[in-house]
Amino acid sequence: VFNAKTYSLPEEELLRNGLLNNSKINSASLLENMAEISKVEIDIFPFWRSTLPSKKESVEIKLKFD
């Protein structure tokens, strides 16, 4: 008997493009509404900013698995 967990990964480039220059609240909502994602944490630096950066290379996406 063999058991394994399988994961459906969201397309990272599409995620990144959807988050660019978007507010933290809208970005979290977008991610939480995706079936593949169970938990969302968004950290923006510096902390007083309310929107994500507008440059792709400034947005980092980390995926964690059980």
CHARMM internal coordinates of N, CA and C (Angstrom, degrees):
IC EDIT
DIST 1 N 1 CA 1.4590
DIST 1 CA 1 C 1.5196
ANGL 1 N 1 CA 1 C 108.31
DIST 1 C 2 N 1.3186
ANGL 1 CA 1 C 2 N 114.14
DIHE 1 N 1 CA 1 C 2 N 135.89
DIST 2 N 2 CA 1.4610
ANGL 1 C 2 N 2 CA 120.77
DIHE 1 CA 1 C 2 N 2 CA -178.86
DIST 2 CA 2 C 1.5229
ANGL 2 N 2 CA 2 C 108.55
DIHE 1 C 2 N 2 CA 2 C -129.19
DIST 2 C 3 N 1.3212
ANGL 2 CA 2 C 3 N 117.22
DIHE 2 N 2 CA 2 C 3 N 127.59
DIST 3 N 3 CA 1.4630
ANGL 2 C 3 N 3 CA 122.36
DIHE 2 CA 2 C 3 N 3 CA 177.94
DIST 3 CA 3 C 1.5199
ANGL 3 N 3 CA 3 C 109.24
DIHE 2 C 3 N 3 CA 3 C -121.25
DIST 3 C 4 N 1.3165
ANGL 3 CA 3 C 4 N 115.52
DIHE 3 N 3 CA 3 C 4 N 142.14
DIST 4 N 4 CA 1.4638
ANGL 3 C 4 N 4 CA 119.56
DIHE 3 CA 3 C 4 N 4 CA 177.87
DIST 4 CA 4 C 1.5204
ANGL 4 N 4 CA 4 C 109.53
DIHE 3 C 4 N 4 CA 4 C -152.33
DIST 4 C 5 N 1.3231
ANGL 4 CA 4 C 5 N 115.35
DIHE 4 N 4 CA 4 C 5 N 147.85
DIST 5 N 5 CA 1.4569
ANGL 4 C 5 N 5 CA 120.47
DIHE 4 CA 4 C 5 N 5 CA 172.60
DIST 5 CA 5 C 1.5185
ANGL 5 N 5 CA 5 C 107.89
DIHE 4 C 5 N 5 CA 5 C -89.50
DIST 5 C 6 N 1.3061
ANGL 5 CA 5 C 6 N 115.82
DIHE 5 N 5 CA 5 C 6 N 140.75
DIST 6 N 6 CA 1.4582
ANGL 5 C 6 N 6 CA 119.59
DIHE 5 CA 5 C 6 N 6 CA 175.47
DIST 6 CA 6 C 1.5221
ANGL 6 N 6 CA 6 C 108.67
DIHE 5 C 6 N 6 CA 6 C -117.75
DIST 6 C 7 N 1.2919
ANGL 6 CA 6 C 7 N 115.32
DIHE 6 N 6 CA 6 C 7 N 147.31
DIST 7 N 7 CA 1.4569
ANGL 6 C 7 N 7 CA 121.23
DIHE 6 CA 6 C 7 N 7 CA -178.59
DIST 7 CA 7 C 1.5158
ANGL 7 N 7 CA 7 C 109.34
DIHE 6 C 7 N 7 CA 7 C -127.68
DIST 7 C 8 N 1.3158
ANGL 7 CA 7 C 8 N 114.72
DIHE 7 N 7 CA 7 C 8 N 139.47
DIST 8 N 8 CA 1.4564
ANGL 7 C 8 N 8 CA 120.92
DIHE 7 CA 7 C 8 N 8 CA 173.80
DIST 8 CA 8 C 1.5241
ANGL 8 N 8 CA 8 C 106.21
DIHE 7 C 8 N 8 CA 8 C -100.52
DIST 8 C 9 N 1.3113
ANGL 8 CA 8 C 9 N 116.69
DIHE 8 N 8 CA 8 C 9 N 113.75
DIST 9 N 9 CA 1.4602
ANGL 8 C 9 N 9 CA 120.68
DIHE 8 CA 8 C 9 N 9 CA -175.99
DIST 9 CA 9 C 1.5229
ANGL 9 N 9 CA 9 C 111.39
DIHE 8 C 9 N 9 CA 9 C -89.05
DIST 9 C 10 N 1.3274
ANGL 9 CA 9 C 10 N 116.19
DIHE 9 N 9 CA 9 C 10 N 131.86
DIST 10 N 10 CA 1.4643
ANGL 9 C 10 N 10 CA 118.47
DIHE 9 CA 9 C 10 N 10 CA 173.76
DIST 10 CA 10 C 1.5310
ANGL 10 N 10 CA 10 C 109.64
DIHE 9 C 10 N 10 CA 10 C -69.74
DIST 10 C 11 N 1.3009
ANGL 10 CA 10 C 11 N 117.57
DIHE 10 N 10 CA 10 C 11 N 150.82
DIST 11 N 11 CA 1.4575
ANGL 10 C 11 N 11 CA 122.14
DIHE 10 CA 10 C 11 N 11 CA 178.76
DIST 11 CA 11 C 1.5301
ANGL 11 N 11 CA 11 C 108.52
DIHE 10 C 11 N 11 CA 11 C -70.30
DIST 11 C 12 N 1.3234
ANGL 11 CA 11 C 12 N 115.57
DIHE 11 N 11 CA 11 C 12 N 113.28
DIST 12 N 12 CA 1.4620
ANGL 11 C 12 N 12 CA 121.75
DIHE 11 CA 11 C 12 N 12 CA -173.21
DIST 12 CA 12 C 1.5342
ANGL 12 N 12 CA 12 C 112.77
DIHE 11 C 12 N 12 CA 12 C -60.30
DIST 12 C 13 N 1.3075
ANGL 12 CA 12 C 13 N 117.44
DIHE 12 N 12 CA 12 C 13 N -40.81
DIST 13 N 13 CA 1.4701
ANGL 12 C 13 N 13 CA 120.60
DIHE 12 CA 12 C 13 N 13 CA -178.72
DIST 13 CA 13 C 1.5276
ANGL 13 N 13 CA 13 C 110.75
DIHE 12 C 13 N 13 CA 13 C -66.11
DIST 13 C 14 N 1.3246
ANGL 13 CA 13 C 14 N 117.69
DIHE 13 N 13 CA 13 C 14 N -39.46
DIST 14 N 14 CA 1.4695
ANGL 13 C 14 N 14 CA 120.80
DIHE 13 CA 13 C 14 N 14 CA 177.05
DIST 14 CA 14 C 1.5190
ANGL 14 N 14 CA 14 C 110.92
DIHE 13 C 14 N 14 CA 14 C -65.57
DIST 14 C 15 N 1.3183
ANGL 14 CA 14 C 15 N 116.53
DIHE 14 N 14 CA 14 C 15 N -41.20
DIST 15 N 15 CA 1.4681
ANGL 14 C 15 N 15 CA 119.99
DIHE 14 CA 14 C 15 N 15 CA 176.87
DIST 15 CA 15 C 1.5204
ANGL 15 N 15 CA 15 C 110.67
DIHE 14 C 15 N 15 CA 15 C -59.67
DIST 15 C 16 N 1.3178
ANGL 15 CA 15 C 16 N 114.99
DIHE 15 N 15 CA 15 C 16 N -50.14
DIST 16 N 16 CA 1.4664
ANGL 15 C 16 N 16 CA 120.01
DIHE 15 CA 15 C 16 N 16 CA -177.85
DIST 16 CA 16 C 1.5306
ANGL 16 N 16 CA 16 C 110.96
DIHE 15 C 16 N 16 CA 16 C -58.00
DIST 16 C 17 N 1.3197
ANGL 16 CA 16 C 17 N 117.38
DIHE 16 N 16 CA 16 C 17 N -46.12
DIST 17 N 17 CA 1.4664
ANGL 16 C 17 N 17 CA 120.70
DIHE 16 CA 16 C 17 N 17 CA -179.93
DIST 17 CA 17 C 1.5186
ANGL 17 N 17 CA 17 C 112.02
DIHE 16 C 17 N 17 CA 17 C -63.25
DIST 17 C 18 N 1.3360
ANGL 17 CA 17 C 18 N 117.46
DIHE 17 N 17 CA 17 C 18 N -34.22
DIST 18 N 18 CA 1.4607
ANGL 17 C 18 N 18 CA 120.77
DIHE 17 CA 17 C 18 N 18 CA 178.84
DIST 18 CA 18 C 1.5162
ANGL 18 N 18 CA 18 C 113.28
DIHE 17 C 18 N 18 CA 18 C -73.06
DIST 18 C 19 N 1.3209
ANGL 18 CA 18 C 19 N 116.64
DIHE 18 N 18 CA 18 C 19 N -20.45
DIST 19 N 19 CA 1.4627
ANGL 18 C 19 N 19 CA 120.82
DIHE 18 CA 18 C 19 N 19 CA -177.86
DIST 19 CA 19 C 1.5270
ANGL 19 N 19 CA 19 C 113.72
DIHE 18 C 19 N 19 CA 19 C -93.23
DIST 19 C 20 N 1.3176
ANGL 19 CA 19 C 20 N 117.13
DIHE 19 N 19 CA 19 C 20 N -20.59
DIST 20 N 20 CA 1.4683
ANGL 19 C 20 N 20 CA 120.77
DIHE 19 CA 19 C 20 N 20 CA -175.72
DIST 20 CA 20 C 1.5240
ANGL 20 N 20 CA 20 C 112.19
DIHE 19 C 20 N 20 CA 20 C -55.30
DIST 20 C 21 N 1.3235
ANGL 20 CA 20 C 21 N 115.11
DIHE 20 N 20 CA 20 C 21 N 129.99
DIST 21 N 21 CA 1.4602
ANGL 20 C 21 N 21 CA 123.65
DIHE 20 CA 20 C 21 N 21 CA 174.89
DIST 21 CA 21 C 1.5280
ANGL 21 N 21 CA 21 C 112.27
DIHE 20 C 21 N 21 CA 21 C 57.87
DIST 21 C 22 N 1.3281
ANGL 21 CA 21 C 22 N 117.17
DIHE 21 N 21 CA 21 C 22 N 23.85
DIST 22 N 22 CA 1.4562
ANGL 21 C 22 N 22 CA 122.54
DIHE 21 CA 21 C 22 N 22 CA -179.52
DIST 22 CA 22 C 1.5292
ANGL 22 N 22 CA 22 C 108.08
DIHE 21 C 22 N 22 CA 22 C -100.89
DIST 22 C 23 N 1.3220
ANGL 22 CA 22 C 23 N 117.54
DIHE 22 N 22 CA 22 C 23 N 154.33
DIST 23 N 23 CA 1.4621
ANGL 22 C 23 N 23 CA 120.07
DIHE 22 CA 22 C 23 N 23 CA 178.67
DIST 23 CA 23 C 1.5242
ANGL 23 N 23 CA 23 C 110.26
DIHE 22 C 23 N 23 CA 23 C -69.70
DIST 23 C 24 N 1.3097
ANGL 23 CA 23 C 24 N 116.13
DIHE 23 N 23 CA 23 C 24 N 158.93
DIST 24 N 24 CA 1.4596
ANGL 23 C 24 N 24 CA 121.44
DIHE 23 CA 23 C 24 N 24 CA 179.79
DIST 24 CA 24 C 1.5287
ANGL 24 N 24 CA 24 C 110.33
DIHE 23 C 24 N 24 CA 24 C -61.84
DIST 24 C 25 N 1.3112
ANGL 24 CA 24 C 25 N 117.59
DIHE 24 N 24 CA 24 C 25 N -41.05
DIST 25 N 25 CA 1.4698
ANGL 24 C 25 N 25 CA 122.10
DIHE 24 CA 24 C 25 N 25 CA -179.26
DIST 25 CA 25 C 1.5295
ANGL 25 N 25 CA 25 C 110.89
DIHE 24 C 25 N 25 CA 25 C -66.31
DIST 25 C 26 N 1.3280
ANGL 25 CA 25 C 26 N 117.46
DIHE 25 N 25 CA 25 C 26 N -46.65
DIST 26 N 26 CA 1.4683
ANGL 25 C 26 N 26 CA 120.52
DIHE 25 CA 25 C 26 N 26 CA 179.30
DIST 26 CA 26 C 1.5280
ANGL 26 N 26 CA 26 C 111.49
DIHE 25 C 26 N 26 CA 26 C -65.72
DIST 26 C 27 N 1.3104
ANGL 26 CA 26 C 27 N 116.83
DIHE 26 N 26 CA 26 C 27 N -37.64
DIST 27 N 27 CA 1.4635
ANGL 26 C 27 N 27 CA 120.93
DIHE 26 CA 26 C 27 N 27 CA 179.15
DIST 27 CA 27 C 1.5261
ANGL 27 N 27 CA 27 C 110.68
DIHE 26 C 27 N 27 CA 27 C -64.76
DIST 27 C 28 N 1.3273
ANGL 27 CA 27 C 28 N 116.69
DIHE 27 N 27 CA 27 C 28 N -44.27
DIST 28 N 28 CA 1.4615
ANGL 27 C 28 N 28 CA 120.78
DIHE 27 CA 27 C 28 N 28 CA 178.89
DIST 28 CA 28 C 1.5224
ANGL 28 N 28 CA 28 C 110.30
DIHE 27 C 28 N 28 CA 28 C -63.07
DIST 28 C 29 N 1.3152
ANGL 28 CA 28 C 29 N 116.94
DIHE 28 N 28 CA 28 C 29 N -42.35
DIST 29 N 29 CA 1.4651
ANGL 28 C 29 N 29 CA 121.33
DIHE 28 CA 28 C 29 N 29 CA 179.09
DIST 29 CA 29 C 1.5280
ANGL 29 N 29 CA 29 C 111.39
DIHE 28 C 29 N 29 CA 29 C -62.24
DIST 29 C 30 N 1.3207
ANGL 29 CA 29 C 30 N 116.26
DIHE 29 N 29 CA 29 C 30 N -43.50
DIST 30 N 30 CA 1.4620
ANGL 29 C 30 N 30 CA 121.29
DIHE 29 CA 29 C 30 N 30 CA 178.72
DIST 30 CA 30 C 1.5286
ANGL 30 N 30 CA 30 C 110.68
DIHE 29 C 30 N 30 CA 30 C -58.80
DIST 30 C 31 N 1.3130
ANGL 30 CA 30 C 31 N 116.95
DIHE 30 N 30 CA 30 C 31 N -45.75
DIST 31 N 31 CA 1.4598
ANGL 30 C 31 N 31 CA 121.59
DIHE 30 CA 30 C 31 N 31 CA -177.83
DIST 31 CA 31 C 1.5325
ANGL 31 N 31 CA 31 C 112.19
DIHE 30 C 31 N 31 CA 31 C -71.41
DIST 31 C 32 N 1.3246
ANGL 31 CA 31 C 32 N 117.04
DIHE 31 N 31 CA 31 C 32 N -40.11
DIST 32 N 32 CA 1.4653
ANGL 31 C 32 N 32 CA 120.80
DIHE 31 CA 31 C 32 N 32 CA -178.87
DIST 32 CA 32 C 1.5202
ANGL 32 N 32 CA 32 C 112.20
DIHE 31 C 32 N 32 CA 32 C -66.15
DIST 32 C 33 N 1.3146
ANGL 32 CA 32 C 33 N 117.75
DIHE 32 N 32 CA 32 C 33 N -25.14
DIST 33 N 33 CA 1.4664
ANGL 32 C 33 N 33 CA 121.67
DIHE 32 CA 32 C 33 N 33 CA 179.93
DIST 33 CA 33 C 1.5251
ANGL 33 N 33 CA 33 C 112.93
DIHE 32 C 33 N 33 CA 33 C -83.06
DIST 33 C 34 N 1.3095
ANGL 33 CA 33 C 34 N 117.61
DIHE 33 N 33 CA 33 C 34 N 0.59
DIST 34 N 34 CA 1.4602
ANGL 33 C 34 N 34 CA 121.20
DIHE 33 CA 33 C 34 N 34 CA 177.59
DIST 34 CA 34 C 1.5195
ANGL 34 N 34 CA 34 C 108.82
DIHE 33 C 34 N 34 CA 34 C -91.43
DIST 34 C 35 N 1.3225
ANGL 34 CA 34 C 35 N 116.60
DIHE 34 N 34 CA 34 C 35 N 128.69
DIST 35 N 35 CA 1.4676
ANGL 34 C 35 N 35 CA 121.60
DIHE 34 CA 34 C 35 N 35 CA -176.74
DIST 35 CA 35 C 1.5280
ANGL 35 N 35 CA 35 C 112.21
DIHE 34 C 35 N 35 CA 35 C -60.89
DIST 35 C 36 N 1.3259
ANGL 35 CA 35 C 36 N 118.17
DIHE 35 N 35 CA 35 C 36 N -30.51
DIST 36 N 36 CA 1.4610
ANGL 35 C 36 N 36 CA 122.08
DIHE 35 CA 35 C 36 N 36 CA -176.73
DIST 36 CA 36 C 1.5190
ANGL 36 N 36 CA 36 C 113.10
DIHE 35 C 36 N 36 CA 36 C -73.74
DIST 36 C 37 N 1.3318
ANGL 36 CA 36 C 37 N 117.90
DIHE 36 N 36 CA 36 C 37 N -13.79
DIST 37 N 37 CA 1.4588
ANGL 36 C 37 N 37 CA 122.37
DIHE 36 CA 36 C 37 N 37 CA -173.27
DIST 37 CA 37 C 1.5226
ANGL 37 N 37 CA 37 C 109.49
DIHE 36 C 37 N 37 CA 37 C -111.93
DIST 37 C 38 N 1.3433
ANGL 37 CA 37 C 38 N 116.21
DIHE 37 N 37 CA 37 C 38 N 125.83
DIST 38 N 38 CA 1.4625
ANGL 37 C 38 N 38 CA 119.98
DIHE 37 CA 37 C 38 N 38 CA -178.55
DIST 38 CA 38 C 1.5301
ANGL 38 N 38 CA 38 C 112.96
DIHE 37 C 38 N 38 CA 38 C -103.31
DIST 38 C 39 N 1.3296
ANGL 38 CA 38 C 39 N 117.91
DIHE 38 N 38 CA 38 C 39 N -22.57
DIST 39 N 39 CA 1.4643
ANGL 38 C 39 N 39 CA 120.63
DIHE 38 CA 38 C 39 N 39 CA -178.81
DIST 39 CA 39 C 1.5237
ANGL 39 N 39 CA 39 C 109.15
DIHE 38 C 39 N 39 CA 39 C -146.08
DIST 39 C 40 N 1.3204
ANGL 39 CA 39 C 40 N 116.12
DIHE 39 N 39 CA 39 C 40 N 139.93
DIST 40 N 40 CA 1.4656
ANGL 39 C 40 N 40 CA 121.62
DIHE 39 CA 39 C 40 N 40 CA -177.77
DIST 40 CA 40 C 1.5258
ANGL 40 N 40 CA 40 C 109.25
DIHE 39 C 40 N 40 CA 40 C -126.88
DIST 40 C 41 N 1.3178
ANGL 40 CA 40 C 41 N 115.71
DIHE 40 N 40 CA 40 C 41 N 132.06
DIST 41 N 41 CA 1.4662
ANGL 40 C 41 N 41 CA 122.23
DIHE 40 CA 40 C 41 N 41 CA 171.43
DIST 41 CA 41 C 1.5201
ANGL 41 N 41 CA 41 C 106.99
DIHE 40 C 41 N 41 CA 41 C -131.93
DIST 41 C 42 N 1.3100
ANGL 41 CA 41 C 42 N 116.40
DIHE 41 N 41 CA 41 C 42 N 127.66
DIST 42 N 42 CA 1.4636
ANGL 41 C 42 N 42 CA 120.93
DIHE 41 CA 41 C 42 N 42 CA 178.96
DIST 42 CA 42 C 1.5260
ANGL 42 N 42 CA 42 C 108.54
DIHE 41 C 42 N 42 CA 42 C -122.58
DIST 42 C 43 N 1.3107
ANGL 42 CA 42 C 43 N 115.77
DIHE 42 N 42 CA 42 C 43 N 120.60
DIST 43 N 43 CA 1.4605
ANGL 42 C 43 N 43 CA 122.00
DIHE 42 CA 42 C 43 N 43 CA 176.15
DIST 43 CA 43 C 1.5142
ANGL 43 N 43 CA 43 C 107.94
DIHE 42 C 43 N 43 CA 43 C -113.48
DIST 43 C 44 N 1.3101
ANGL 43 CA 43 C 44 N 116.28
DIHE 43 N 43 CA 43 C 44 N 126.06
DIST 44 N 44 CA 1.4612
ANGL 43 C 44 N 44 CA 121.46
DIHE 43 CA 43 C 44 N 44 CA 179.09
DIST 44 CA 44 C 1.5272
ANGL 44 N 44 CA 44 C 107.80
DIHE 43 C 44 N 44 CA 44 C -114.12
DIST 44 C 45 N 1.3221
ANGL 44 CA 44 C 45 N 115.30
DIHE 44 N 44 CA 44 C 45 N 133.62
DIST 45 N 45 CA 1.4537
ANGL 44 C 45 N 45 CA 120.69
DIHE 44 CA 44 C 45 N 45 CA 177.98
DIST 45 CA 45 C 1.5143
ANGL 45 N 45 CA 45 C 109.35
DIHE 44 C 45 N 45 CA 45 C -120.75
DIST 45 C 46 N 1.2772
ANGL 45 CA 45 C 46 N 119.58
DIHE 45 N 45 CA 45 C 46 N 133.37
DIST 46 N 46 CA 1.4526
ANGL 45 C 46 N 46 CA 128.88
DIHE 45 CA 45 C 46 N 46 CA -5.33
DIST 46 CA 46 C 1.5347
ANGL 46 N 46 CA 46 C 111.03
DIHE 45 C 46 N 46 CA 46 C -67.87
DIST 46 C 47 N 1.3240
ANGL 46 CA 46 C 47 N 116.13
DIHE 46 N 46 CA 46 C 47 N 157.25
DIST 47 N 47 CA 1.4538
ANGL 46 C 47 N 47 CA 122.68
DIHE 46 CA 46 C 47 N 47 CA -170.31
DIST 47 CA 47 C 1.5312
ANGL 47 N 47 CA 47 C 114.44
DIHE 46 C 47 N 47 CA 47 C -61.48
DIST 47 C 48 N 1.3250
ANGL 47 CA 47 C 48 N 118.80
DIHE 47 N 47 CA 47 C 48 N -22.49
DIST 48 N 48 CA 1.4652
ANGL 47 C 48 N 48 CA 120.14
DIHE 47 CA 47 C 48 N 48 CA -177.08
DIST 48 CA 48 C 1.5328
ANGL 48 N 48 CA 48 C 113.21
DIHE 47 C 48 N 48 CA 48 C -81.14
DIST 48 C 49 N 1.3145
ANGL 48 CA 48 C 49 N 117.95
DIHE 48 N 48 CA 48 C 49 N -10.03
DIST 49 N 49 CA 1.4690
ANGL 48 C 49 N 49 CA 120.30
DIHE 48 CA 48 C 49 N 49 CA 177.07
DIST 49 CA 49 C 1.5202
ANGL 49 N 49 CA 49 C 109.63
DIHE 48 C 49 N 49 CA 49 C -70.59
DIST 49 C 50 N 1.3242
ANGL 49 CA 49 C 50 N 116.99
DIHE 49 N 49 CA 49 C 50 N 146.27
DIST 50 N 50 CA 1.4632
ANGL 49 C 50 N 50 CA 120.26
DIHE 49 CA 49 C 50 N 50 CA 179.45
DIST 50 CA 50 C 1.5263
ANGL 50 N 50 CA 50 C 112.12
DIHE 49 C 50 N 50 CA 50 C -112.19
DIST 50 C 51 N 1.3426
ANGL 50 CA 50 C 51 N 116.49
DIHE 50 N 50 CA 50 C 51 N -5.03
DIST 51 N 51 CA 1.4660
ANGL 50 C 51 N 51 CA 119.89
DIHE 50 CA 50 C 51 N 51 CA 178.98
DIST 51 CA 51 C 1.5240
ANGL 51 N 51 CA 51 C 110.14
DIHE 50 C 51 N 51 CA 51 C -124.29
DIST 51 C 52 N 1.3159
ANGL 51 CA 51 C 52 N 114.24
DIHE 51 N 51 CA 51 C 52 N 154.39
DIST 52 N 52 CA 1.4542
ANGL 51 C 52 N 52 CA 119.82
DIHE 51 CA 51 C 52 N 52 CA 176.78
DIST 52 CA 52 C 1.5237
ANGL 52 N 52 CA 52 C 109.27
DIHE 51 C 52 N 52 CA 52 C -75.92
DIST 52 C 53 N 1.3141
ANGL 52 CA 52 C 53 N 118.12
DIHE 52 N 52 CA 52 C 53 N 159.67
DIST 53 N 53 CA 1.4696
ANGL 52 C 53 N 53 CA 121.19
DIHE 52 CA 52 C 53 N 53 CA -179.56
DIST 53 CA 53 C 1.5301
ANGL 53 N 53 CA 53 C 112.16
DIHE 52 C 53 N 53 CA 53 C -61.00
DIST 53 C 54 N 1.3209
ANGL 53 CA 53 C 54 N 115.24
DIHE 53 N 53 CA 53 C 54 N 161.72
DIST 54 N 54 CA 1.4654
ANGL 53 C 54 N 54 CA 120.52
DIHE 53 CA 53 C 54 N 54 CA 179.28
DIST 54 CA 54 C 1.5294
ANGL 54 N 54 CA 54 C 112.14
DIHE 53 C 54 N 54 CA 54 C -97.37
DIST 54 C 55 N 1.3316
ANGL 54 CA 54 C 55 N 117.65
DIHE 54 N 54 CA 54 C 55 N -4.76
DIST 55 N 55 CA 1.4689
ANGL 54 C 55 N 55 CA 121.84
DIHE 54 CA 54 C 55 N 55 CA 179.26
DIST 55 CA 55 C 1.5262
ANGL 55 N 55 CA 55 C 109.84
DIHE 54 C 55 N 55 CA 55 C -102.43
DIST 55 C 56 N 1.3411
ANGL 55 CA 55 C 56 N 116.42
DIHE 55 N 55 CA 55 C 56 N 131.90
DIST 56 N 56 CA 1.4664
ANGL 55 C 56 N 56 CA 121.87
DIHE 55 CA 55 C 56 N 56 CA -179.41
DIST 56 CA 56 C 1.5183
ANGL 56 N 56 CA 56 C 112.68
DIHE 55 C 56 N 56 CA 56 C -54.42
DIST 56 C 57 N 1.3178
ANGL 56 CA 56 C 57 N 116.21
DIHE 56 N 56 CA 56 C 57 N -43.55
DIST 57 N 57 CA 1.4605
ANGL 56 C 57 N 57 CA 119.55
DIHE 56 CA 56 C 57 N 57 CA -175.85
DIST 57 CA 57 C 1.5274
ANGL 57 N 57 CA 57 C 113.18
DIHE 56 C 57 N 57 CA 57 C -69.40
DIST 57 C 58 N 1.3308
ANGL 57 CA 57 C 58 N 117.70
DIHE 57 N 57 CA 57 C 58 N -9.84
DIST 58 N 58 CA 1.4638
ANGL 57 C 58 N 58 CA 121.37
DIHE 57 CA 57 C 58 N 58 CA 179.26
DIST 58 CA 58 C 1.5274
ANGL 58 N 58 CA 58 C 112.64
DIHE 57 C 58 N 58 CA 58 C -94.02
DIST 58 C 59 N 1.3336
ANGL 58 CA 58 C 59 N 117.34
DIHE 58 N 58 CA 58 C 59 N -4.04
DIST 59 N 59 CA 1.4674
ANGL 58 C 59 N 59 CA 121.53
DIHE 58 CA 58 C 59 N 59 CA 179.47
DIST 59 CA 59 C 1.5240
ANGL 59 N 59 CA 59 C 108.29
DIHE 58 C 59 N 59 CA 59 C -107.52
DIST 59 C 60 N 1.3244
ANGL 59 CA 59 C 60 N 115.77
DIHE 59 N 59 CA 59 C 60 N 120.13
DIST 60 N 60 CA 1.4606
ANGL 59 C 60 N 60 CA 121.48
DIHE 59 CA 59 C 60 N 60 CA -179.70
DIST 60 CA 60 C 1.5251
ANGL 60 N 60 CA 60 C 108.81
DIHE 59 C 60 N 60 CA 60 C -109.93
DIST 60 C 61 N 1.3181
ANGL 60 CA 60 C 61 N 116.51
DIHE 60 N 60 CA 60 C 61 N 132.27
DIST 61 N 61 CA 1.4640
ANGL 60 C 61 N 61 CA 122.58
DIHE 60 CA 60 C 61 N 61 CA 179.17
DIST 61 CA 61 C 1.5200
ANGL 61 N 61 CA 61 C 108.44
DIHE 60 C 61 N 61 CA 61 C -115.35
DIST 61 C 62 N 1.3200
ANGL 61 CA 61 C 62 N 116.47
DIHE 61 N 61 CA 61 C 62 N 126.14
DIST 62 N 62 CA 1.4570
ANGL 61 C 62 N 62 CA 121.33
DIHE 61 CA 61 C 62 N 62 CA 177.68
DIST 62 CA 62 C 1.5183
ANGL 62 N 62 CA 62 C 108.18
DIHE 61 C 62 N 62 CA 62 C -117.09
DIST 62 C 63 N 1.3117
ANGL 62 CA 62 C 63 N 116.43
DIHE 62 N 62 CA 62 C 63 N 131.89
DIST 63 N 63 CA 1.4486
ANGL 62 C 63 N 63 CA 122.02
DIHE 62 CA 62 C 63 N 63 CA 177.02
DIST 63 CA 63 C 1.5198
ANGL 63 N 63 CA 63 C 109.08
DIHE 62 C 63 N 63 CA 63 C -107.72
DIST 63 C 64 N 1.3304
ANGL 63 CA 63 C 64 N 116.27
DIHE 63 N 63 CA 63 C 64 N 134.92
DIST 64 N 64 CA 1.4651
ANGL 63 C 64 N 64 CA 121.25
DIHE 63 CA 63 C 64 N 64 CA 177.14
DIST 64 CA 64 C 1.5149
ANGL 64 N 64 CA 64 C 107.68
DIHE 63 C 64 N 64 CA 64 C -123.43
DIST 64 C 65 N 1.3169
ANGL 64 CA 64 C 65 N 115.00
DIHE 64 N 64 CA 64 C 65 N 141.67
DIST 65 N 65 CA 1.4558
ANGL 64 C 65 N 65 CA 121.35
DIHE 64 CA 64 C 65 N 65 CA -179.30
DIST 65 CA 65 C 1.5225
ANGL 65 N 65 CA 65 C 109.09
DIHE 64 C 65 N 65 CA 65 C -117.28
DIST 65 C 66 N 1.3338
ANGL 65 CA 65 C 66 N 116.26
DIHE 65 N 65 CA 65 C 66 N 155.60
DIST 66 N 66 CA 1.4623
ANGL 65 C 66 N 66 CA 121.74
DIHE 65 CA 65 C 66 N 66 CA 176.40
DIST 66 CA 66 C 1.4998
ANGL 66 N 66 CA 66 C 110.61
DIHE 65 C 66 N 66 CA 66 C -60.23
END
COOR INIT
IC SEED 1 N 1 CA 1 C
IC BUILD
